C-alpha cells in the first residue's frame, strides 16, 4: 500500500490560480491519473461537510444537507499527452496573464475551481455532488463518468449538472451529436497500362465527394439555441501502387448533428444524402447522440441568471450528453478557450479562472 | 575472385524449355543478377562466332560478320521478388503445358530463346547484337540498358531492335508514354466539431475527381496501330484523424498517352484537363515518352512478315522506348501473357516458347 508520503498535498483553500498550477504539475495523462486522484481524495477527506467515495480513479464528494434539490458539478482529471509544456508557467501576455501548459484549458483550471468551491462552500443552497473522473481523453469505453453511471448510477442523480469543460467562462448548452461513417468503394485491380481490364474504385468515390463538397449544412434551433450542423470528409484512402488501378477506396465522413435529432434520425439523413451513389457501402463506425441544452428548464435558467452570462450552443461533443441521456439537463461552463484544448500552446487566462470561481460560488450561494 | 566452380553451367543448345527452367531456377531478383550474368557470360564465351562484352551485370554478345545491317535483340535477366514460386514446375493445364514460377513470363523464357539462338544461329542474315541486361524491374536510374546506352552507346547501334518482353508470341509495336502527376489540395486544419474554422482539403479534391471520373480517353492511330490512352487516379490520401478537418489531400494521377505525343504534349493536355480546378497544385513526378511502333519501316515490316504474326499496339511502357529515343525502330516479341507478369501464378505456355524460337530463327535466317 502507498504511504501518505507518496501523495502530494493539495491546499484547496489556496488561491485558485495557484491550485490550478499545483494540479497541472501533477502529470495525469489518461491512464496515469492515480497520483492526482490520490491527492484529490486525500484533500477532500479533510472536510467534514463532504462524503467522499472512490471508484477506480474517479472521486465523488457530496454534501448531504437534505436540500430540496441536488446538482452535479463534474470535471475530468486526465489530459492528452504532454508536449514539453510542463511544469506550467505564468506568462504575461499583452492584455492578460495566462497559465501556460498541458491541462490548463482542458481542464484542470475547471477542476481547480471545483476543488476550491467543494472545500469552501460548506452550505450550498442545493446539495452538491462534486465529480472528478478519469479517462475522458481516450476511447469512450474507458470513460470514468460512464463507468460511474454503470457502477453507481445513484451518485449521478441530480436535477441539473454543470460540466466544467472550457467555454471561455460562458454557459454553453448541450452539444451536437456526432456520427462517423465509412463509405466504401470497390473496384477491380488491373495494371495501370490497361485500366479497361479493371474498375477504378477511386473514380467510384468521386460522386460521393461531389455530394459532400456541395452539401449545405443546416442550422437547427433547439430550446432557444441555434446549433450549426456540419458534414465533412475527414479521411480518404485509396490505391496501393502507382501502376495499379485501385480496387478499394474508403471515405470517412463525420456528421455533427443537432441535439434535437436521434441517432436514427442522423443515420436516416446520411443514408438519404448518399442514396444516389452507386456501388457504395455505408458502414456506421461511431455514433453518439448530442445533448439538448435544457435551457427551458428552471434549473438551467437559474444557472444562467446566477452566472450573469449569455448561453451559447456547444458544438463539440462532451460528456454533458451522458447527463442528457439520464434525463438530467446539463451545461458546460469553465475557464479557457476550447480551441486551445490539446494545442501545444494550451494556456488559460487567469481572469477566466477567477470569473468561473466567482460565478459558481454565487450560484451555489443564492440558488 | 570467384572460381569457375561457382558459376552454374548452362547448356545453350538444350531444348529451349529446359533452358528456360535452368535460368529461372537461378534466382535473379533485381540487384542479385550476378550469378546468372556470370553463367550467361561463361556460356556465351564458348562460341567463337560471338564477341562477348560485359558491363556490370549486363552481357552483350555480337556477331561481326560484316553484314549490311545489324539488329539488336534484347532482354532483361532480373525479376520481381520471388513469391514462393521457385523452383519452376512443369504443369499440365487443361489445354497446354506451362512452366510455372517467377520469371517464366517476365522474361526468362524470352531470354532462353535469345540464348539458344545466339548459340546456334552462327550465320544470321544481319549481324546481331544480343543484349542481356540487369535492373529492369526497379527504378529507371538503375536500368542496365540505360547504363549501356550511356557507357557504350556504340553497342546499341542497329537498324532495328526486338525486345523479348512477353507478348503472347505476337508482335507488339512501340508503347504508350506514361506520366504521373500529384495533384495537391491544401486546406486549413480545425476541430471537426467546428469545421467552419478551417477549410476541407478533401472537399477541394472533389472537383478533380469528378473531372477524372468523367474523362473520356481517346484512341490514337500511330503508324497504323491504334493506341488506347487512359487517365486514372492511382492513389488518393487525405486527412490525419477522424476529428480533424483535413488540411492536405494528394491525388496521384497516371496518364498513359499515345507514342505520337511528346512529353510536352502530354503535360500540356493534363494541365488543360485540370485547368478549371481552383487552388490545386500540379506536380509532375514521373514522365516517359512512349515509342512509335515504327511499322512503316522496312525492317519492321520484314520482321512481321518473317514471324507470320499480326502487329498489335503495346500499352505498357517498355524499354523499346529507349531504342525509340535513339531513333531505332523497336518491337516487343516474346513468350508469355503480359498480364501474368509479376503475378503469383506467373506461368508461360511452353508452346509460346517454341513459337518464338521458331519465328526468330526464321527471321534471322531469311532476312
Interface residues (C-beta under 8 A of the other chain):
Chain A: X176 X178 X180 X191 X192 X193 X194 X195 X196 X197 X200 X202 X203 X204 X205 X206 X207 X209 X210 X212 X213 X228 X230 X232 X233 X234 X235 X236 X237 X238 X239 X240 X241 X242 X243 X244 X245 X246 X249 X252 X254 X256 X286 X315 X316 X317 X339
Chain B: X176 X178 X180 X191 X192 X193 X194 X195 X196 X197 X200 X202 X203 X204 X205 X206 X207 X209 X210 X212 X213 X228 X230 X232 X233 X234 X235 X236 X237 X238 X239 X240 X241 X242 X243 X244 X245 X246 X249 X252 X254 X256 X286 X315 X316 X317 X339
